[in-house]
Amino acid sequence: MTANAQHELEHALTHLAKQDRVIRKALQAIGMPKSRRRPGGFATLANIIVGQQISTKAADAIWRRVKTATGTISASNVMGTPDQNLRDAGLSASKLKTLKAIASAVEQQDLNFRTLARMSDEAAKAHLTRIWGIGDWTADIYLMFAMNRPDVWPVGDLALRTGWQAIIGDPERIGAEDLSAHALQWSPYRSAAAVFLWHAVAAQKAA
């Protein structure tokens, strides 16, 4: 994370706080989140895949073992690592298949991260989701964290709904479509709003 990334996040949330009373009160209560910016490229996309649907602690442990198995996380190294070694590192069959599919796309020049960075949000997302195992959520997270796109909203992310529930103090979780519709008012800073709602979930767990 760079200082510039943190500054951009704080600028976006300060802007949203001026327009949205709920975000303003929550921001005053739990403070600013840290930027989740990551460098673009194969390793970051692979890390997002590894971390899906498991705890942060489990994801970190598996990631360390995957790095040990491959040496350095790169498309060529993943392609050259036996499947059994990656399974022994803790990868599920589907995550292994996805990592190999991404690595193969890079090796065959069907996926070029520099070219991807020049695409529009819609084009980049479509390009990523052509690869086996990459769904809308994975593509959205990559756009947000690795491509620094400011107005991405990962529809259906359960933690976003939990975060909104936490900051409004409502015991009933809002539906994914309803929250997505509500989030339209946060454009063009929906990515920052999402980071803040994830931050709200972490703050609630720590309380």
N, C-alpha and C positions, 0 to 999 in steps of 0.2 A: 504494500500500500504506500502511495506517495502522499506528501502533504497536499499536493494539488487535488488528489482524489478526495481527500477528507474535506478540503475547502469546498469543492463542488457539491458534495453531499450536504454539507451544512448550509450552503447557499440555497439549495433546493428546498430543504426542510424549513428554513426560515421563511422562504416565500410562501410555502404551503401553510405555515402557522399563521401568517397574516390573513389568510383567506378562510381557514378552517378552524373554528373554535375548539373542536374536539382534539385535533392534532396539537394545537397550541397548548392546551391544558396538559395533555399527555407528555408533550415535550418538556414542559416545565417540571413535571413530576418525575420523569425517568431519565431525562437528559438525552444528549445526542448519541446516536449509534456510531460505531466505527465503520468506515468504508470497507466494502467487501471486494474492492477492485483487485483483479488478478491479471497477470500477463496473458495475452492471447496466445493460442497455439495448442498443439496436441496434448501436452501434459495437463493443461487446465481442463480441457474437455474430458480427458480421461479421469481426472480427479472428480469432476462432477458426476460422471457415471458411477464411479466406485462408491460415492457417498449417498447415492439415491436410496431412500426408504430404509436407512439404518441410522443408528445414533452416531453422533460426531465421534465419540470415543471409538466405536467399532470401525468407523470409516478410516480414522487416522491409523489404527492398527493394521488394517488391511492394506492401506496405501503404503505404509512402511515396508510391509512384506512384499508388495508388488515391486517397489523400487529395488529391494534386495534381489528379487528374482530376475529383474531385467537389467540391473546395473544402473542405467539412466532411463527415465521415462521418455521414450521417443517411439515414433511409428515403426522404425526399422527394428528397434530392440524388442518391441512387443511382438512384431511379426516373427522374430527369430527365437522367441522364448517358447518352449514347449507348453502346450495347453495344460498338461498335468502340473507343471511348476506354478502356473497362474492359479489353477484350482487349489493347489496346496497353500497358496498365499491367502486364500479366502474368497476368491471370486466365485460368484454363482455362475451357473451355466449361461444364463442370459447376459450377465455383465461381461463375461469372457467373450461371448459371441459378438457383443457390441464393440468392445475394445478392438477385437481383431478386425471387425468391419470398418471401423474408423481408420485403423492403421493401414488396412488395405487400400482404402480410398485415398489416403495421403500418398502412399507408395505409388499408386497408379495415377496420381495427379488429378484425381477426381475431386479432391478437397485440398484447396490451397488457402491457408489462413490469411495470407496477405490480400488475396483476391476477395475473400469473404469480408474482410474489414472494410472494403470499398462499397459493398452492397448496401441497399436499403434494408431496413429491418425486415420487411416482408420477404424480400429476395433471399436474405441470409438465412432466415428461419426455414424457408422452403428448401434451400440448398442443404441445410443440416438434416432436416427431417427425411430426406431421401435415403439416408443411411440407416441400415437396419438397427433398431433398438433406440434410435434418437427420436423421442417424441416432442411434443410442443413444449412441455415443461423444461426438458433438458436444453432445448434450443433457446428458450426464453432466458434461462439462467446464464447461459454462455453469452448471450447478447448483453445482458445486464452487467455481468462482472468482468468479462474479458474484452468486450467490444465497447463498453462504456456508453451504451445506448440509454438515454435518460427517460424514455417514455415506454417502458415495457411492463406489462402486467401478466404474471404467471397465473392464468385463469385456473381455478381449481386447487390451488395450493392450500392445503388444510391449515398450515401454520399462519397464513395470512388471515384466514377467517378467525382463528384462535386469537391472533393479535388484536384484531378489531374488537372481538368480544371482550378482551381484557381492557382495552382503553375506554370503551363505552360503558363497562360495568354491567353488561347484559348477560345473564346466565344462558340465554338461548343463542347458539351459534348461527350467524347469518349464512344464507345459502351462497354458493359460489357465484351464481349468476347475479344475484342481488348485489353482492360486494363488487363484482366487476362493473356493474352499472353505476354503483356509487363512486367507484374509483375514477370514472370518466372526468369528474370534477377536479381531479388532481393532475390531469394532463396539463402541460407536458413533462411533469415530474413524477410519473407513476412509479418509476424505478426507485426513487428515493422514498416514496411512500411505502413501498413494499419492504425496503430495508428497515424502515422504522417499525413496521408492524412485526417483523421478525424480532427486532430488538425488544419490542413490548412483550413478546412471548418469553424471551430470555430473562427479562426483568421480573416477570411474574414468577418464573420458576425459582429465581434467586431470592425472592422475597420471603 
